[in-house]
């Protein structure tokens, strides 16, 4: 279990990954027609924090906070070794999105 947590922390703090995750969060939130303020209130966060997460400019974000946001939006975080090509399932999901 510790290995998974270490991998998640590594992924979360990768700057380009934060931009990607933030973009996915913003798109899911908009699809669900939820405002930043509404989401922030439900999760006990500030609207500014939600905006920073969505823009990839948040100074830091804990894994638990990120997981709460993802669960609220019906998303999940997947972990795979860096540099591996996407799986067939991941490619199919990109086409559907």
N, C-alpha and C positions, 0 to 999 in steps of 0.2 A: 504494500500500500504506500509506503514512503516514496518509492520510486515514482509512482504515478503523481503524487503531490509535487515532487521535485520537478517533474516534466511539466506539469501544469504551470507552476510558478515561472519556469523558464519561458514558456510560451507567452504567458500573460505579460511579461515585462519586455518582450521583444517589440521595439517601437513600430515596425511595419506591421506586425501582427495586431497591435493595438488599433491601428487605423482600420484594418480589415474587420476585426471584431466589432469595432464601433459602427462601421458602415452596416454590418449585418443587423446589429441591434436597432439602428435607426430605421432601416428598411422594414424590419418586422414590426416595430412600434407603429410606424405609419400605416402599414397594411392592416393592423388591428384597430386603426383609428383612435389611438391613445395619445394624448398630449404628453410632453415631457413633464409638465407639472403634475398631471394625474399619476403617471408612473412613479415619479419621485415621492409623492405623498403616500402611495400604496406601499412603497418599499422603505419609507423612512429615510429618504435621502433628499438632498437639495436638487432643484431643477438645474442649477449650475453644474453640479456633479454629473447628472445625466447628460447634459450637453457636452461636457468635456469628454466623457466616455465615448459618446457618439462621434465626436470629432477626432478622437485619438490623441487628445491633448491633456488628459488627466495625468497629474504628476505621478500617481501610483494608484493601483486598485488591488484590493485583496481578492483572493480566489473565491472566498465565501460570498463576498459582495457580487462578484461577477456571476457566480452560479445562481444567486437569487434573482438577478436581472434576467438571465437566460431562462430560468424556470418560469418566471412571470410571463415571458413572451412565448413560451412553448419551444424554446431552442435548447440545444445541448452543445457542449464543448467536446470535440473529439481530439484524441491524441494519436499521433503516428510519428514514426521516426522522420526526422528532418531529411529532406532531399528525396524521399520516396515519391514516385509518381502517384497521382491520385488513383484511387480504386475505381472500378467500373461503377460501383454504387455512387461514389462521389461525383463522377462525371454525369451520371444520369440525373442526380439531384440538381446540378448546375443547369442542365438543359431545361428541367421542369421549372426552376425558379424564374 
